[in-house]
Amino acid sequence: MSDRDRTRVLLGDLDPIARLGMIAVLEEDGVDVIGEEERAEALVLVSGRLQPDAVVLDLDSPSARSLADRVRAASPGTTVVLWAREEDAMEVLDPGAPIARRFFSGLLDHLRDELRAVAPGAAG
């Protein structure tokens, strides 16, 4: 798989331990973690500049949904994944979708499936 075929993911305001675990899992799965940014303003700017395939945010953050909306406005083709710190819930906002899809079990498998689906060249 060439680098251009790899899913490009930007990590947002995740808990530091969750971020390290997420990086390890994603890189093991061949996902290209193109950056990490916990400051909201910077995350929105970087999302707009890099246009990642997906951005992962902290579902438990009080500003998660408003930050997700801002990321989606800056990078309309990006899938936003809201990941719970306790790994007991995940929400996925697809590009242009008005509401999130929610998952409550098998989260790591669902995350992997979601990121495979947004990979360049993936059948949509």
Number of C-alpha atoms within 10 A of each C-alpha: 6 5 11 11 14 20 24 24 28 22 23 26 22 23 16 10 10 17 19 12 11 18 18 13 14 18 11 10 14 15 21 20 20 12 16 19 17 15 10 17 13 13 23 21 15 19 28 18 11 14 20 25 23 27 26 23 29 25 22 17 16 9 13 18 17 10 21 24 15 19 24 23 16 18 24 18 16 24 26 28 26 25 25 20 18 9 14 12 17 24 21 21 22 20 16 12 10 8 10 14 12 14 15 12 12 12 18 13 10 15 19 14 11 16 22 18 16 22 19 15 12 11 8 7
